[in-house]
Amino acid sequence: MRARFYAISVAVLVLDHLTKWLVRASMDLSSEPVTLIPSLLRFSYVENTGVAFGLFSRSEHAWKPYILAGMAVVAVVVIVIYSSRMPANRTLLQLALAITMGGILGNFTDRILRGYVVDFIELHYKEVLHWPTFNIADSAITIGIALLLIDTVKNPEMEEELQSQ
Protein backbone atom coordinates (compact mmCIF):
# COMPACT_ATOMS: atom_id res chain seq x y z
CA MET A 1 0.00 0.00 0.00
CA ARG A 2 1.37 3.37 -0.90
CA ALA A 3 1.99 6.21 1.58
CA ARG A 4 -1.16 8.16 0.71
CA PHE A 5 -3.27 5.09 1.33
CA TYR A 6 -1.58 4.53 4.69
CA ALA A 7 -2.48 8.15 5.46
CA ILE A 8 -6.14 7.32 4.73
CA SER A 9 -5.94 4.36 7.12
CA VAL A 10 -4.47 6.61 9.81
CA ALA A 11 -7.16 9.26 9.16
CA VAL A 12 -9.91 6.65 9.63
CA LEU A 13 -8.22 5.41 12.81
CA VAL A 14 -7.93 8.95 14.21
CA LEU A 15 -11.52 9.88 13.29
CA ASP A 16 -12.77 6.66 14.87
CA HIS A 17 -10.92 7.24 18.13
CA LEU A 18 -11.81 10.94 18.24
CA THR A 19 -15.53 10.16 17.96
CA LYS A 20 -15.24 7.36 20.54
CA TRP A 21 -13.41 9.71 22.90
CA LEU A 22 -16.15 12.34 22.49
CA VAL A 23 -18.83 9.76 23.24
CA ARG A 24 -16.96 8.39 26.29
CA ALA A 25 -16.38 11.95 27.55
CA SER A 26 -20.05 12.87 27.33
CA MET A 27 -21.89 9.58 27.98
CA ASP A 28 -21.69 6.35 29.96
CA LEU A 29 -23.63 3.09 30.00
CA SER A 30 -26.42 4.63 32.08
CA SER A 31 -26.82 7.72 29.85
CA GLU A 32 -30.03 8.23 27.97
CA PRO A 33 -29.61 8.06 24.16
CA VAL A 34 -29.22 11.42 22.41
CA THR A 35 -31.67 11.77 19.52
CA LEU A 36 -30.23 13.42 16.44
CA ILE A 37 -33.01 12.68 13.93
CA PRO A 38 -36.27 11.64 15.59
CA SER A 39 -37.41 8.10 14.72
CA LEU A 40 -34.19 7.48 12.77
CA LEU A 41 -30.81 8.31 14.35
CA ARG A 42 -29.49 8.62 17.88
CA PHE A 43 -26.26 8.23 19.82
CA SER A 44 -26.05 5.82 22.72
CA TYR A 45 -23.01 4.48 24.55
CA VAL A 46 -22.41 0.73 24.18
CA GLU A 47 -19.42 -1.39 25.18
CA ASN A 48 -19.29 -4.13 22.54
CA THR A 49 -17.23 -7.20 23.40
CA GLY A 50 -18.13 -8.84 20.09
CA VAL A 51 -17.25 -7.96 16.52
CA ALA A 52 -18.88 -5.54 14.07
CA PHE A 53 -22.48 -4.68 14.88
CA GLY A 54 -22.36 -6.69 18.12
CA LEU A 55 -21.94 -10.12 16.57
CA PHE A 56 -20.65 -12.66 19.12
CA SER A 57 -21.01 -10.15 21.99
CA ARG A 58 -22.97 -12.65 24.09
CA SER A 59 -20.19 -15.25 23.95
CA GLU A 60 -18.09 -15.17 27.13
CA HIS A 61 -15.28 -17.54 26.15
CA ALA A 62 -11.99 -16.65 27.89
CA TRP A 63 -10.08 -16.72 24.61
CA LYS A 64 -12.52 -14.49 22.73
CA PRO A 65 -10.54 -11.20 23.06
CA TYR A 66 -7.36 -12.93 21.85
CA ILE A 67 -9.11 -14.66 18.98
CA LEU A 68 -10.75 -11.41 17.83
CA ALA A 69 -7.47 -9.49 18.15
CA GLY A 70 -5.66 -12.24 16.24
CA MET A 71 -8.25 -12.11 13.47
CA ALA A 72 -7.67 -8.36 13.17
CA VAL A 73 -3.89 -8.82 12.95
CA VAL A 74 -4.30 -11.48 10.25
CA ALA A 75 -6.71 -9.24 8.32
CA VAL A 76 -4.29 -6.29 8.41
CA VAL A 77 -1.38 -8.48 7.26
CA VAL A 78 -3.49 -9.89 4.40
CA ILE A 79 -4.55 -6.36 3.37
CA VAL A 80 -0.95 -5.07 3.35
CA ILE A 81 0.31 -8.04 1.32
CA TYR A 82 -2.60 -7.92 -1.12
CA SER A 83 -2.24 -4.16 -1.55
CA SER A 84 1.48 -4.45 -2.26
CA ARG A 85 0.82 -7.01 -5.00
CA MET A 86 -1.82 -4.90 -6.70
CA PRO A 87 -0.99 -1.98 -9.02
CA ALA A 88 -0.89 1.42 -7.31
CA ASN A 89 -3.02 2.85 -10.13
CA ARG A 90 -6.00 0.75 -9.03
CA THR A 91 -7.08 3.66 -6.91
CA LEU A 92 -10.49 2.30 -5.95
CA LEU A 93 -8.97 -0.98 -4.78
CA GLN A 94 -6.21 0.75 -2.81
CA LEU A 95 -8.76 3.15 -1.28
CA ALA A 96 -11.03 0.24 -0.33
CA LEU A 97 -8.18 -1.59 1.36
CA ALA A 98 -6.99 1.55 3.18
CA ILE A 99 -10.46 2.39 4.52
CA THR A 100 -11.03 -1.21 5.60
CA MET A 101 -7.64 -1.39 7.32
CA GLY A 102 -8.29 1.88 9.17
CA GLY A 103 -11.57 0.49 10.48
CA ILE A 104 -10.00 -2.80 11.53
CA LEU A 105 -7.23 -0.94 13.36
CA GLY A 106 -9.76 1.35 15.08
CA ASN A 107 -11.66 -1.54 16.63
CA PHE A 108 -8.45 -3.53 17.24
CA THR A 109 -6.90 -0.75 19.32
CA ASP A 110 -10.14 -0.35 21.29
CA ARG A 111 -10.16 -4.07 22.02
CA ILE A 112 -6.50 -4.05 23.11
CA LEU A 113 -6.78 -0.87 25.24
CA ARG A 114 -10.20 -1.48 26.82
CA GLY A 115 -11.20 -5.09 26.23
CA TYR A 116 -14.26 -3.90 24.30
CA VAL A 117 -15.18 -1.65 21.38
CA VAL A 118 -17.10 1.58 21.92
CA ASP A 119 -20.21 1.69 19.71
CA PHE A 120 -22.53 4.67 19.64
CA ILE A 121 -24.41 5.15 16.34
CA GLU A 122 -27.93 3.79 16.50
CA LEU A 123 -30.15 3.61 13.42
CA HIS A 124 -33.79 2.74 13.93
CA TYR A 125 -37.16 3.38 12.40
CA LYS A 126 -39.82 4.33 14.93
CA GLU A 127 -38.56 1.60 17.29
CA VAL A 128 -39.92 -1.01 14.85
CA LEU A 129 -36.75 -1.64 12.84
CA HIS A 130 -33.44 -1.39 14.67
CA TRP A 131 -29.93 -1.81 13.26
CA PRO A 132 -27.28 -2.92 15.78
CA THR A 133 -25.32 -0.05 17.32
CA PHE A 134 -22.04 0.64 15.51
CA ASN A 135 -19.16 3.12 15.21
CA ILE A 136 -17.00 4.87 12.62
CA ALA A 137 -14.64 1.86 12.36
CA ASP A 138 -17.57 -0.47 11.59
CA SER A 139 -18.77 2.01 8.96
CA ALA A 140 -15.30 2.20 7.42
CA ILE A 141 -15.05 -1.59 7.21
CA THR A 142 -18.47 -1.79 5.57
CA ILE A 143 -17.70 1.01 3.09
CA GLY A 144 -14.28 -0.46 2.32
CA ILE A 145 -15.71 -3.89 1.58
CA ALA A 146 -18.43 -2.34 -0.62
CA LEU A 147 -15.75 -0.45 -2.57
CA LEU A 148 -13.71 -3.65 -2.84
CA LEU A 149 -16.72 -5.45 -4.35
CA ILE A 150 -17.27 -2.60 -6.82
CA ASP A 151 -13.61 -2.72 -7.83
CA THR A 152 -13.76 -6.50 -8.26
CA VAL A 153 -16.78 -6.19 -10.55
CA LYS A 154 -15.06 -3.44 -12.56
CA ASN A 155 -11.72 -5.31 -12.83
CA PRO A 156 -12.34 -9.08 -12.82
CA GLU A 157 -9.31 -9.74 -15.06
CA MET A 158 -6.91 -8.53 -12.35
CA GLU A 159 -8.20 -11.09 -9.86
CA GLU A 160 -7.78 -13.87 -12.45
CA GLU A 161 -4.18 -12.76 -13.14
CA LEU A 162 -3.38 -12.79 -9.43
CA GLN A 163 -4.79 -16.31 -9.01
CA SER A 164 -2.79 -17.65 -11.97
CA GLN A 165 0.53 -16.46 -10.47
Biotite code that builds the C-alpha atoms (Angstrom):
import biotite.structure as struc

atoms = struc.array([
    struc.Atom([0.000, 0.000, 0.000], chain_id="A", res_id=1, res_name="MET", atom_name="CA", element="C"),
    struc.Atom([1.369, 3.371, -0.897], chain_id="A", res_id=2, res_name="ARG", atom_name="CA", element="C"),
    struc.Atom([1.990, 6.214, 1.585], chain_id="A", res_id=3, res_name="ALA", atom_name="CA", element="C"),
    struc.Atom([-1.162, 8.163, 0.707], chain_id="A", res_id=4, res_name="ARG", atom_name="CA", element="C"),
    struc.Atom([-3.273, 5.093, 1.334], chain_id="A", res_id=5, res_name="PHE", atom_name="CA", element="C"),
    struc.Atom([-1.583, 4.528, 4.690], chain_id="A", res_id=6, res_name="TYR", atom_name="CA", element="C"),
    struc.Atom([-2.482, 8.148, 5.457], chain_id="A", res_id=7, res_name="ALA", atom_name="CA", element="C"),
    struc.Atom([-6.139, 7.316, 4.728], chain_id="A", res_id=8, res_name="ILE", atom_name="CA", element="C"),
    struc.Atom([-5.944, 4.357, 7.124], chain_id="A", res_id=9, res_name="SER", atom_name="CA", element="C"),
    struc.Atom([-4.475, 6.610, 9.808], chain_id="A", res_id=10, res_name="VAL", atom_name="CA", element="C"),
    struc.Atom([-7.156, 9.261, 9.161], chain_id="A", res_id=11, res_name="ALA", atom_name="CA", element="C"),
    struc.Atom([-9.912, 6.652, 9.628], chain_id="A", res_id=12, res_name="VAL", atom_name="CA", element="C"),
    struc.Atom([-8.221, 5.408, 12.811], chain_id="A", res_id=13, res_name="LEU", atom_name="CA", element="C"),
    struc.Atom([-7.930, 8.952, 14.207], chain_id="A", res_id=14, res_name="VAL", atom_name="CA", element="C"),
    struc.Atom([-11.521, 9.883, 13.294], chain_id="A", res_id=15, res_name="LEU", atom_name="CA", element="C"),
    struc.Atom([-12.775, 6.656, 14.868], chain_id="A", res_id=16, res_name="ASP", atom_name="CA", element="C"),
    struc.Atom([-10.920, 7.241, 18.128], chain_id="A", res_id=17, res_name="HIS", atom_name="CA", element="C"),
    struc.Atom([-11.811, 10.936, 18.240], chain_id="A", res_id=18, res_name="LEU", atom_name="CA", element="C"),
    struc.Atom([-15.526, 10.156, 17.958], chain_id="A", res_id=19, res_name="THR", atom_name="CA", element="C"),
    struc.Atom([-15.244, 7.359, 20.539], chain_id="A", res_id=20, res_name="LYS", atom_name="CA", element="C"),
    struc.Atom([-13.408, 9.714, 22.902], chain_id="A", res_id=21, res_name="TRP", atom_name="CA", element="C"),
    struc.Atom([-16.154, 12.345, 22.490], chain_id="A", res_id=22, res_name="LEU", atom_name="CA", element="C"),
    struc.Atom([-18.832, 9.763, 23.243], chain_id="A", res_id=23, res_name="VAL", atom_name="CA", element="C"),
    struc.Atom([-16.958, 8.389, 26.288], chain_id="A", res_id=24, res_name="ARG", atom_name="CA", element="C"),
    struc.Atom([-16.377, 11.947, 27.554], chain_id="A", res_id=25, res_name="ALA", atom_name="CA", element="C"),
    struc.Atom([-20.048, 12.866, 27.335], chain_id="A", res_id=26, res_name="SER", atom_name="CA", element="C"),
    struc.Atom([-21.887, 9.580, 27.982], chain_id="A", res_id=27, res_name="MET", atom_name="CA", element="C"),
    struc.Atom([-21.692, 6.352, 29.956], chain_id="A", res_id=28, res_name="ASP", atom_name="CA", element="C"),
    struc.Atom([-23.631, 3.093, 30.003], chain_id="A", res_id=29, res_name="LEU", atom_name="CA", element="C"),
    struc.Atom([-26.416, 4.627, 32.080], chain_id="A", res_id=30, res_name="SER", atom_name="CA", element="C"),
    struc.Atom([-26.817, 7.717, 29.852], chain_id="A", res_id=31, res_name="SER", atom_name="CA", element="C"),
    struc.Atom([-30.032, 8.232, 27.966], chain_id="A", res_id=32, res_name="GLU", atom_name="CA", element="C"),
    struc.Atom([-29.612, 8.062, 24.157], chain_id="A", res_id=33, res_name="PRO", atom_name="CA", element="C"),
    struc.Atom([-29.218, 11.420, 22.406], chain_id="A", res_id=34, res_name="VAL", atom_name="CA", element="C"),
    struc.Atom([-31.673, 11.766, 19.525], chain_id="A", res_id=35, res_name="THR", atom_name="CA", element="C"),
    struc.Atom([-30.225, 13.423, 16.436], chain_id="A", res_id=36, res_name="LEU", atom_name="CA", element="C"),
    struc.Atom([-33.009, 12.679, 13.934], chain_id="A", res_id=37, res_name="ILE", atom_name="CA", element="C"),
    struc.Atom([-36.272, 11.639, 15.592], chain_id="A", res_id=38, res_name="PRO", atom_name="CA", element="C"),
    struc.Atom([-37.412, 8.100, 14.720], chain_id="A", res_id=39, res_name="SER", atom_name="CA", element="C"),
    struc.Atom([-34.190, 7.484, 12.774], chain_id="A", res_id=40, res_name="LEU", atom_name="CA", element="C"),
    struc.Atom([-30.805, 8.314, 14.352], chain_id="A", res_id=41, res_name="LEU", atom_name="CA", element="C"),
    struc.Atom([-29.495, 8.625, 17.878], chain_id="A", res_id=42, res_name="ARG", atom_name="CA", element="C"),
    struc.Atom([-26.264, 8.226, 19.818], chain_id="A", res_id=43, res_name="PHE", atom_name="CA", element="C"),
    struc.Atom([-26.047, 5.816, 22.718], chain_id="A", res_id=44, res_name="SER", atom_name="CA", element="C"),
    struc.Atom([-23.013, 4.484, 24.550], chain_id="A", res_id=45, res_name="TYR", atom_name="CA", element="C"),
    struc.Atom([-22.411, 0.726, 24.183], chain_id="A", res_id=46, res_name="VAL", atom_name="CA", element="C"),
    struc.Atom([-19.415, -1.390, 25.183], chain_id="A", res_id=47, res_name="GLU", atom_name="CA", element="C"),
    struc.Atom([-19.292, -4.127, 22.545], chain_id="A", res_id=48, res_name="ASN", atom_name="CA", element="C"),
    struc.Atom([-17.226, -7.198, 23.396], chain_id="A", res_id=49, res_name="THR", atom_name="CA", element="C"),
    struc.Atom([-18.135, -8.845, 20.086], chain_id="A", res_id=50, res_name="GLY", atom_name="CA", element="C"),
    struc.Atom([-17.249, -7.957, 16.516], chain_id="A", res_id=51, res_name="VAL", atom_name="CA", element="C"),
    struc.Atom([-18.877, -5.541, 14.068], chain_id="A", res_id=52, res_name="ALA", atom_name="CA", element="C"),
    struc.Atom([-22.481, -4.682, 14.883], chain_id="A", res_id=53, res_name="PHE", atom_name="CA", element="C"),
    struc.Atom([-22.361, -6.686, 18.120], chain_id="A", res_id=54, res_name="GLY", atom_name="CA", element="C"),
    struc.Atom([-21.937, -10.121, 16.569], chain_id="A", res_id=55, res_name="LEU", atom_name="CA", element="C"),
    struc.Atom([-20.645, -12.656, 19.122], chain_id="A", res_id=56, res_name="PHE", atom_name="CA", element="C"),
    struc.Atom([-21.012, -10.153, 21.987], chain_id="A", res_id=57, res_name="SER", atom_name="CA", element="C"),
    struc.Atom([-22.967, -12.654, 24.090], chain_id="A", res_id=58, res_name="ARG", atom_name="CA", element="C"),
    struc.Atom([-20.190, -15.251, 23.948], chain_id="A", res_id=59, res_name="SER", atom_name="CA", element="C"),
    struc.Atom([-18.087, -15.173, 27.131], chain_id="A", res_id=60, res_name="GLU", atom_name="CA", element="C"),
    struc.Atom([-15.284, -17.541, 26.155], chain_id="A", res_id=61, res_name="HIS", atom_name="CA", element="C"),
    struc.Atom([-11.992, -16.652, 27.893], chain_id="A", res_id=62, res_name="ALA", atom_name="CA", element="C"),
    struc.Atom([-10.078, -16.723, 24.612], chain_id="A", res_id=63, res_name="TRP", atom_name="CA", element="C"),
    struc.Atom([-12.518, -14.489, 22.727], chain_id="A", res_id=64, res_name="LYS", atom_name="CA", element="C"),
    struc.Atom([-10.541, -11.203, 23.056], chain_id="A", res_id=65, res_name="PRO", atom_name="CA", element="C"),
    struc.Atom([-7.360, -12.927, 21.848], chain_id="A", res_id=66, res_name="TYR", atom_name="CA", element="C"),
    struc.Atom([-9.109, -14.661, 18.977], chain_id="A", res_id=67, res_name="ILE", atom_name="CA", element="C"),
    struc.Atom([-10.748, -11.407, 17.833], chain_id="A", res_id=68, res_name="LEU", atom_name="CA", element="C"),
    struc.Atom([-7.471, -9.488, 18.152], chain_id="A", res_id=69, res_name="ALA", atom_name="CA", element="C"),
    struc.Atom([-5.660, -12.236, 16.242], chain_id="A", res_id=70, res_name="GLY", atom_name="CA", element="C"),
    struc.Atom([-8.250, -12.108, 13.472], chain_id="A", res_id=71, res_name="MET", atom_name="CA", element="C"),
    struc.Atom([-7.670, -8.356, 13.175], chain_id="A", res_id=72, res_name="ALA", atom_name="CA", element="C"),
    struc.Atom([-3.895, -8.816, 12.951], chain_id="A", res_id=73, res_name="VAL", atom_name="CA", element="C"),
    struc.Atom([-4.303, -11.479, 10.253], chain_id="A", res_id=74, res_name="VAL", atom_name="CA", element="C"),
    struc.Atom([-6.714, -9.238, 8.324], chain_id="A", res_id=75, res_name="ALA", atom_name="CA", element="C"),
    struc.Atom([-4.289, -6.290, 8.413], chain_id="A", res_id=76, res_name="VAL", atom_name="CA", element="C"),
    struc.Atom([-1.379, -8.483, 7.262], chain_id="A", res_id=77, res_name="VAL", atom_name="CA", element="C"),
    struc.Atom([-3.485, -9.886, 4.400], chain_id="A", res_id=78, res_name="VAL", atom_name="CA", element="C"),
    struc.Atom([-4.546, -6.365, 3.374], chain_id="A", res_id=79, res_name="ILE", atom_name="CA", element="C"),
    struc.Atom([-0.953, -5.067, 3.352], chain_id="A", res_id=80, res_name="VAL", atom_name="CA", element="C"),
    struc.Atom([0.309, -8.040, 1.317], chain_id="A", res_id=81, res_name="ILE", atom_name="CA", element="C"),
    struc.Atom([-2.604, -7.920, -1.118], chain_id="A", res_id=82, res_name="TYR", atom_name="CA", element="C"),
    struc.Atom([-2.245, -4.159, -1.547], chain_id="A", res_id=83, res_name="SER", atom_name="CA", element="C"),
    struc.Atom([1.482, -4.455, -2.256], chain_id="A", res_id=84, res_name="SER", atom_name="CA", element="C"),
    struc.Atom([0.816, -7.008, -5.004], chain_id="A", res_id=85, res_name="ARG", atom_name="CA", element="C"),
    struc.Atom([-1.816, -4.897, -6.704], chain_id="A", res_id=86, res_name="MET", atom_name="CA", element="C"),
    struc.Atom([-0.989, -1.978, -9.019], chain_id="A", res_id=87, res_name="PRO", atom_name="CA", element="C"),
    struc.Atom([-0.890, 1.424, -7.315], chain_id="A", res_id=88, res_name="ALA", atom_name="CA", element="C"),
    struc.Atom([-3.021, 2.854, -10.129], chain_id="A", res_id=89, res_name="ASN", atom_name="CA", element="C"),
    struc.Atom([-5.996, 0.751, -9.025], chain_id="A", res_id=90, res_name="ARG", atom_name="CA", element="C"),
    struc.Atom([-7.080, 3.664, -6.912], chain_id="A", res_id=91, res_name="THR", atom_name="CA", element="C"),
    struc.Atom([-10.495, 2.302, -5.955], chain_id="A", res_id=92, res_name="LEU", atom_name="CA", element="C"),
    struc.Atom([-8.970, -0.983, -4.776], chain_id="A", res_id=93, res_name="LEU", atom_name="CA", element="C"),
    struc.Atom([-6.208, 0.752, -2.814], chain_id="A", res_id=94, res_name="GLN", atom_name="CA", element="C"),
    struc.Atom([-8.759, 3.148, -1.283], chain_id="A", res_id=95, res_name="LEU", atom_name="CA", element="C"),
    struc.Atom([-11.035, 0.241, -0.333], chain_id="A", res_id=96, res_name="ALA", atom_name="CA", element="C"),
    struc.Atom([-8.176, -1.593, 1.360], chain_id="A", res_id=97, res_name="LEU", atom_name="CA", element="C"),
    struc.Atom([-6.990, 1.548, 3.177], chain_id="A", res_id=98, res_name="ALA", atom_name="CA", element="C"),
    struc.Atom([-10.457, 2.387, 4.521], chain_id="A", res_id=99, res_name="ILE", atom_name="CA", element="C"),
    struc.Atom([-11.030, -1.208, 5.595], chain_id="A", res_id=100, res_name="THR", atom_name="CA", element="C"),
    struc.Atom([-7.643, -1.389, 7.317], chain_id="A", res_id=101, res_name="MET", atom_name="CA", element="C"),
    struc.Atom([-8.291, 1.884, 9.172], chain_id="A", res_id=102, res_name="GLY", atom_name="CA", element="C"),
    struc.Atom([-11.575, 0.490, 10.480], chain_id="A", res_id=103, res_name="GLY", atom_name="CA", element="C"),
    struc.Atom([-10.005, -2.798, 11.528], chain_id="A", res_id=104, res_name="ILE", atom_name="CA", element="C"),
    struc.Atom([-7.228, -0.939, 13.363], chain_id="A", res_id=105, res_name="LEU", atom_name="CA", element="C"),
    struc.Atom([-9.761, 1.349, 15.076], chain_id="A", res_id=106, res_name="GLY", atom_name="CA", element="C"),
    struc.Atom([-11.655, -1.537, 16.626], chain_id="A", res_id=107, res_name="ASN", atom_name="CA", element="C"),
    struc.Atom([-8.448, -3.530, 17.239], chain_id="A", res_id=108, res_name="PHE", atom_name="CA", element="C"),
    struc.Atom([-6.896, -0.749, 19.318], chain_id="A", res_id=109, res_name="THR", atom_name="CA", element="C"),
    struc.Atom([-10.137, -0.347, 21.293], chain_id="A", res_id=110, res_name="ASP", atom_name="CA", element="C"),
    struc.Atom([-10.160, -4.066, 22.021], chain_id="A", res_id=111, res_name="ARG", atom_name="CA", element="C"),
    struc.Atom([-6.497, -4.046, 23.109], chain_id="A", res_id=112, res_name="ILE", atom_name="CA", element="C"),
    struc.Atom([-6.781, -0.865, 25.237], chain_id="A", res_id=113, res_name="LEU", atom_name="CA", element="C"),
    struc.Atom([-10.201, -1.477, 26.822], chain_id="A", res_id=114, res_name="ARG", atom_name="CA", element="C"),
    struc.Atom([-11.201, -5.089, 26.228], chain_id="A", res_id=115, res_name="GLY", atom_name="CA", element="C"),
    struc.Atom([-14.256, -3.903, 24.297], chain_id="A", res_id=116, res_name="TYR", atom_name="CA", element="C"),
    struc.Atom([-15.178, -1.654, 21.383], chain_id="A", res_id=117, res_name="VAL", atom_name="CA", element="C"),
    struc.Atom([-17.105, 1.582, 21.918], chain_id="A", res_id=118, res_name="VAL", atom_name="CA", element="C"),
    struc.Atom([-20.207, 1.694, 19.708], chain_id="A", res_id=119, res_name="ASP", atom_name="CA", element="C"),
    struc.Atom([-22.527, 4.670, 19.638], chain_id="A", res_id=120, res_name="PHE", atom_name="CA", element="C"),
    struc.Atom([-24.408, 5.149, 16.337], chain_id="A", res_id=121, res_name="ILE", atom_name="CA", element="C"),
    struc.Atom([-27.929, 3.788, 16.499], chain_id="A", res_id=122, res_name="GLU", atom_name="CA", element="C"),
    struc.Atom([-30.154, 3.607, 13.420], chain_id="A", res_id=123, res_name="LEU", atom_name="CA", element="C"),
    struc.Atom([-33.790, 2.737, 13.931], chain_id="A", res_id=124, res_name="HIS", atom_name="CA", element="C"),
    struc.Atom([-37.162, 3.377, 12.395], chain_id="A", res_id=125, res_name="TYR", atom_name="CA", element="C"),
    struc.Atom([-39.821, 4.332, 14.929], chain_id="A", res_id=126, res_name="LYS", atom_name="CA", element="C"),
    struc.Atom([-38.557, 1.597, 17.289], chain_id="A", res_id=127, res_name="GLU", atom_name="CA", element="C"),
    struc.Atom([-39.916, -1.007, 14.850], chain_id="A", res_id=128, res_name="VAL", atom_name="CA", element="C"),
    struc.Atom([-36.746, -1.644, 12.844], chain_id="A", res_id=129, res_name="LEU", atom_name="CA", element="C"),
    struc.Atom([-33.444, -1.393, 14.665], chain_id="A", res_id=130, res_name="HIS", atom_name="CA", element="C"),
    struc.Atom([-29.927, -1.806, 13.261], chain_id="A", res_id=131, res_name="TRP", atom_name="CA", element="C"),
    struc.Atom([-27.282, -2.923, 15.781], chain_id="A", res_id=132, res_name="PRO", atom_name="CA", element="C"),
    struc.Atom([-25.323, -0.049, 17.324], chain_id="A", res_id=133, res_name="THR", atom_name="CA", element="C"),
    struc.Atom([-22.043, 0.636, 15.509], chain_id="A", res_id=134, res_name="PHE", atom_name="CA", element="C"),
    struc.Atom([-19.163, 3.117, 15.214], chain_id="A", res_id=135, res_name="ASN", atom_name="CA", element="C"),
    struc.Atom([-16.996, 4.874, 12.621], chain_id="A", res_id=136, res_name="ILE", atom_name="CA", element="C"),
    struc.Atom([-14.643, 1.862, 12.357], chain_id="A", res_id=137, res_name="ALA", atom_name="CA", element="C"),
    struc.Atom([-17.565, -0.471, 11.585], chain_id="A", res_id=138, res_name="ASP", atom_name="CA", element="C"),
    struc.Atom([-18.772, 2.006, 8.962], chain_id="A", res_id=139, res_name="SER", atom_name="CA", element="C"),
    struc.Atom([-15.296, 2.197, 7.418], chain_id="A", res_id=140, res_name="ALA", atom_name="CA", element="C"),
    struc.Atom([-15.053, -1.594, 7.211], chain_id="A", res_id=141, res_name="ILE", atom_name="CA", element="C"),
    struc.Atom([-18.473, -1.789, 5.566], chain_id="A", res_id=142, res_name="THR", atom_name="CA", element="C"),
    struc.Atom([-17.701, 1.014, 3.086], chain_id="A", res_id=143, res_name="ILE", atom_name="CA", element="C"),
    struc.Atom([-14.275, -0.461, 2.322], chain_id="A", res_id=144, res_name="GLY", atom_name="CA", element="C"),
    struc.Atom([-15.711, -3.887, 1.577], chain_id="A", res_id=145, res_name="ILE", atom_name="CA", element="C"),
    struc.Atom([-18.429, -2.341, -0.619], chain_id="A", res_id=146, res_name="ALA", atom_name="CA", element="C"),
    struc.Atom([-15.750, -0.448, -2.575], chain_id="A", res_id=147, res_name="LEU", atom_name="CA", element="C"),
    struc.Atom([-13.715, -3.654, -2.840], chain_id="A", res_id=148, res_name="LEU", atom_name="CA", element="C"),
    struc.Atom([-16.719, -5.448, -4.350], chain_id="A", res_id=149, res_name="LEU", atom_name="CA", element="C"),
    struc.Atom([-17.274, -2.600, -6.819], chain_id="A", res_id=150, res_name="ILE", atom_name="CA", element="C"),
    struc.Atom([-13.614, -2.721, -7.834], chain_id="A", res_id=151, res_name="ASP", atom_name="CA", element="C"),
    struc.Atom([-13.759, -6.498, -8.265], chain_id="A", res_id=152, res_name="THR", atom_name="CA", element="C"),
    struc.Atom([-16.779, -6.193, -10.554], chain_id="A", res_id=153, res_name="VAL", atom_name="CA", element="C"),
    struc.Atom([-15.056, -3.440, -12.557], chain_id="A", res_id=154, res_name="LYS", atom_name="CA", element="C"),
    struc.Atom([-11.724, -5.310, -12.831], chain_id="A", res_id=155, res_name="ASN", atom_name="CA", element="C"),
    struc.Atom([-12.340, -9.077, -12.818], chain_id="A", res_id=156, res_name="PRO", atom_name="CA", element="C"),
    struc.Atom([-9.313, -9.741, -15.062], chain_id="A", res_id=157, res_name="GLU", atom_name="CA", element="C"),
    struc.Atom([-6.915, -8.527, -12.349], chain_id="A", res_id=158, res_name="MET", atom_name="CA", element="C"),
    struc.Atom([-8.197, -11.089, -9.865], chain_id="A", res_id=159, res_name="GLU", atom_name="CA", element="C"),
    struc.Atom([-7.785, -13.867, -12.450], chain_id="A", res_id=160, res_name="GLU", atom_name="CA", element="C"),
    struc.Atom([-4.180, -12.756, -13.140], chain_id="A", res_id=161, res_name="GLU", atom_name="CA", element="C"),
    struc.Atom([-3.385, -12.794, -9.429], chain_id="A", res_id=162, res_name="LEU", atom_name="CA", element="C"),
    struc.Atom([-4.791, -16.309, -9.010], chain_id="A", res_id=163, res_name="GLN", atom_name="CA", element="C"),
    struc.Atom([-2.785, -17.651, -11.970], chain_id="A", res_id=164, res_name="SER", atom_name="CA", element="C"),
    struc.Atom([0.533, -16.465, -10.474], chain_id="A", res_id=165, res_name="GLN", atom_name="CA", element="C"),
])
